[in-house]
Amino acid sequence: MPDYRPLSEEDRETFHAYTSYAFRPHEEPDEFDPEEDHWDLGANRAIYDGDEPLAVCRHYWFETTWRGVDIELPGLSAVASPPEHRHGGNVRQLLLDSLQEYRERGDPLSALWPFKYAFYHKYGWDTTNHRGELEFDPAVLEPIVADLDDEGSFRRLDGGDWEAVDAVHRELTAGEDFAIRRSEGWWRHRWFEGWDQDPYVYGWERDGEIAGYVNYKVEDGDDGRTFAAWEFGAVDHEAYLHCLRFIYSHDSQVSTVTLHTGTDALLLDLVDDPQNVTVTEKTGPMVRVVDVVDALETMPYPSELETGLVLAVEDSLADWNDDRFELTVEDGEGTCTPTDASPDVTLDIAALSQLVIGYAPLSRLLKTADIEADEHVREDLAALFPPRNVFLRDFF
């Protein structure tokens, strides 16, 4: 059986070769540069046959909030295997071993960005949140910003400004579950630096402090240039409008603007005619329960609710979850134990994952996820797992 262990220092170049081939096979192999690898941002793992890596991945140990509880959220990334080692169960084993490591660390949940939804869904991950992309002519912004005064000023930012931008980001994401608390290294090497090309970052400064920022690239296309804003944040509405003013100032250079946002886009209610904005809704990252007992005992519950139910969980990857569990809730806390009792709810691990994070109300999940619940327990189930404002925006 392959041996799962930390990737050795000597195999850093192999890791680079595997991931480059997996995610950019259409490009010429680029030379490995250890100075740009930022090895210390994540924890690299591999399954080995002797000294040969069969498949590799990277774990990020993110800090975030889930239903008001601070947790570590492992971000699974860069899963790759060379063609000569594919279709032999190596990636499946890597995923299982990764979950086992998360379990031993006490992490209740795991997240990833899928290269293909169906691939990870069969192993128990499911959509965390949706995201939006707005596309429009920059002239659409002119009526919104025309009467703004010239208060404050814009200046270009770099990695040395990460703390100022972080303060805005924390204000922006307050109240969002799974908003990543970005480290200095993450800001410098994953936000101010791009994967292939560094973005532009400008901030709007008011009274000597950064109150808004725009992270963007200008991209060439068949129909002209596009101002692609990958993230912009503001501490209040005034700062938000000045960020839009900054974007509008590029109207002589670009023919299109794209904004990457959540699905509740304020801009649609600000423009004169929302039909001038093309809205594309996309799925975002995926989440998975690592350990049923740990997850159901970590999350908080409504303090006024006292109830109990039995869940039969199906998990084809992690056998420690493939069981029946009795959940008892009292005083806002849950106790979860394996049981042989008849189930009130039957669901697979992907459906449980969406239920516990609050992806959607139970009434919707009953239509879209693999959940069977007795009529008499549905009211309690809906009360135990109310929907949340979930938005994991960081790509990794």
N, C-alpha and C positions, 0 to 999 in steps of 0.2 A: 504494500500500500504506500502511495506517495507520502512524503514527510512534509507537513506544513510547518514553516518556520520563517523568521525574519529573513528578508532578502539580504544576502551578504554584500558588503561594500564592493567586493570584486565583481558583483553581478549588476552594478548600477547601469553599465552600458547595455547589458542584455535587457534589462527592464526598459530602457529607452528604445531599443530596437523592437521589442515585442509590442509596446504600446504605439509606436509610430506606425508599424505595419498594420495593427488592428484598426486604428482610427484614421490613418491617412495613407492607405495603400495606393492611392492615385498619384501621390507625390513622390518625388525622388527622395531616397533616404537622406536625412540631414545628419550632419556630423554631431556626435554627442559632445556637449559642452557642460562639464560638471559645474561650472560657475552659474549656469542658468537653470540647473536642475532643482534647486531649492529642496534638497533631500530632507531637510529637517522639518518641513511643514507637515509632513504626513509620516505614517509608519508603513513601510513597504513589506509585503509578505509574498511568499511563493510556495507552491508545492513542488518538492524536489524528488527526482529519481536519482539517488546518489548525489552528485554535484550538479546535475542538470536541472534548471527550472523548467517545469512543464506548463505552468500558468502562473501569472503574477497579478497582484492588485495593490492598492494603496488604501489605507484607512486614515481618515481625518477624525480627530477627537474633538468635535464641536461642542460648545456650550450653548444651550438654548433654554427656552421655557416651553413647557407642555401643560396646558390647562392650569397655568399659574404655578407649576412646580419646576424648579430648576433641575435640568438633567444634562447628562452628557449624551450627545447624539452621534454615534459613529456614522461617518459618511463613507460609503464604499465607493471606490473610484478606480479607474484605470485597470479594469479587469481585462486581461488579455492573455491569449495563448497563440503561439505560432502555428501555422497550418499543419506542420508535421505532428503536432500533439493534440489536434482537435478531434472531436467526436469519440473521445475515449473516456468521458466522464470526468476529465480533469477540472473543468470549470465548475461543474456541480460540486465536486469535492472541495474546491477552493471556497465556494460560497458557504458550504456547510461548516468547514473549519473556521471561516470568518465569524459565522454566527456563534459558534462555540466559544471563540475568543471573546466576543461581545458579552456573551452570557456570563463567562467567568469574571469579566470586569464589572458586572452588575448593570449593564446598559439595557433598558427595557425595549428600546426601539432602534431601528437602523434605517438609513435613507440612502438613496442613490439616484443618479440621473441615468435613465436607460438609453442604450443605443437602439433598443427595440423593445417596446412595451411588452409584447407577448412573451419574449424570452424570460424576462424577470417575473412576469405575472405567474408563470407556471411554477416558479419557485417561491411564491408567496408574497411578493411585493405588490403594492397597488398604488394608484395615484394619490399623491399628497394634496395637491391643489392645482387649480387651473391658473393660467396667466394670460394676459392680453397683449396684443400688438395693435397699435393704432397707426394708421398710415394716412397722410394728408399733404396737401400743398401748404408750404409755409405761410402763404397768404391767409389761410384760415385763422392764424393767430393774430393778425393785424387788428381786428376790432377789440380783441381782449386786452391787448397791451398798449393800444394807441394813446390812452389817457394816463398811463403810468408816468410818474415823474422820474427824474434821474437820481433819486435817492440811492445811496449805497454805490458800490462799485464792483465790477467783475475783475477777477484776477486768475491767472492760470495757477493751478495747484500741482504739487508733486508729492512724493511719498513722505516728505518731511511735514506735510500738513495732515497726516493721517488722524491725529487726535482731534483736530477741529472737525474733520469730516465725520469721524466716528460719533461725535456728539450729536450731529445732525441726524445721522443714521439711527441712533438710539431713539431719538424723538420720533423719527419717521415710522419706526417699527414697533413703537410702544403699543401693546395690545394685540400684536400678531404672534400666534404660536409658531414655533420653529424658526423665528428670526435668529440668525446666527450672530453671536457676539464675536465680531471679527478681531483677531489678534493683530498686533503690529505687523507681524510677518505676512499675515493674510492681506492686510491693506496694501502693504508695499509690493508684494510679489504676486498677488492674485487679483488685485483690483486696480492699482495704479499701473501695473504691467499687464499686457495682454498675452494670450497664448502664442499668437503669431505676430501681432502688431500692437504696440502700446497705444492705449486710447488717449484722447485729449480729456483733461479734467479741468473745468473752470468752476470757481465758487463765487457766489454773490455775498459780499461783505457789507454788514450793516453795523454801525457803531463799533467798528474794530473787530467784529466777530463774524465768522462764516455762518450764514443763516440758510444757505441753499447751495446745491452743487449739481453739476451735470457731467456725467461720464459718457463719452460718445466717440464715434468714429465717423469720418466722411468716406463713403464708399462709392466707387464708380459702378454704374450699371448701364444697360442698353438704353434706358430712357433718361439718362443724366445722373447727376450725383444725388446721393441720399445722406441726410443727416440722421444717423442711427444712434439714438440715445438709449444706451443699455440700462442706465439707471439715473434717475434724478430725484433728489430729495430736498425737502424744505421743512423748516421748523414751524411755519405758519403760512397762512394764505398769501400774505404779502410776498414772502420769499418765493412761494410757488409761482406767483405771477411774474416775478422778475426772472425766474428761470425760463419761463415761456418767452419772455422778452429777449433773453439771450439767444434762445433757439431761433426766434423770428429774425434776429439780426443777420442770419445766414441766408436770407431769402435771395440775395443776388448770387450766391454760390451753389445752392442746391435747388433741385426741383421737387424733392420729396423729403418729408420727415417721417421717421418711424420712432414711436415711443414704446418701450417695453414696460408694461405696468401690471398691476393686479387686474382682476376682472371688473372691479368697481371703478371705472375711469371717470374722475371728476371732469375732465376736459369735455366730455360729451355733453355736459350740462352747461358749459361755458361758451361753446362756439355758437355762432348765429344759426348755423344749419348742421345738425349732427350727420345729415346724409352726405356731407362733404368729407366725412371721416370714415375710412374703411376699418372695421373692427374684425380682427381675427382672434378667436379664442383657441388656446392650445393647452395641452396638458403639461404639467411641470414634472417635478421629481416624483419618486415613488418611496413608500414607507413600508416597513414590515415590523411586526411584533417579534422580538427576539425570544422572549420567554413569557408564556402566558401568565404564569403565577406572578412573576416579577412585575409585568406591565399592569395587571389588574390590582396589584397591591400598591403600586407606586402612584397611580393616578388618584386624584381626589374625587369625591362624589358630593352631590348636594347634601348639606348637613341635615336637612329635615327628612331625608329619605331613609327608611329602614326596610330592607327587603333582602331576599335571597333567591338565586336561580341557579340552574345547572346548565352549563354550556358544553356541548360536544363539539370539539374543535378538530378539524381535519388539516393535517400538515404533512405533505408528502416528502418534505426535505428534513425538517428537524423533528425527530421522533419524540423528543421530550414534550412537544406541544400536541402530539397526536393522541388526544385523550379526552376524558370528561373532567370538568372542573366545576366545583361548587363555589360560587361567589356569594359572600354574605357582606352586606353593607350596613354600617351603623355609625352614627356621629361623623359622617363624612369620610370614613375610612373603610377600605375593603379588605376582606380576608379571603384568600383563594386556596383551595386544596383539591387535589385529585379525588375523584369519587367514582363509585359504580352506579350511582343513582340515575334514574331515567332523565334524559335531557329536556329542558324547557326550550332550548335554543340549539339549533345545529347550524354550524357555519364553518367555512374554511378560514385559514389563517389570514388570507388577503382581505376577506370581508371583515374579520375581527380588527385588523389593522386600521381600516378606514373608520370603523365604528369607534375605536378608542381615541383616535386623534380628533374626532369631530368633523370629518370630511364633509358630511351631509346629514340631514335629519334621518332618523330611522325610516320614516315613511318613504323617503327617496331610495335609501339603500335596499329596502325590501324589493324594489323594482329593478335594481341594477347589480346588486351583489348576491353572492351565494349564501343567503340567510333564510332559514326556516324557523319561525317562532310561533309558539302557541298564542292564540288570540288573547288569552288572559294575562300573558306576561309582556305583551308588546308595550303597554303603557309604562310599566316599570322600566323596561329596556330603553325606551325613548328618554325617560327621565334620568336614567343612569348615565347615558352617553349623549348629552345634548351637542348640537353642532357648535363649532368654534370658528374663529377667524384665523384660518391656517394659510400661511404664505411663506414658503421657503424659497427665497429669491436667489440665493447664492448658487452659482454653478460650480461643480467640482468634479 
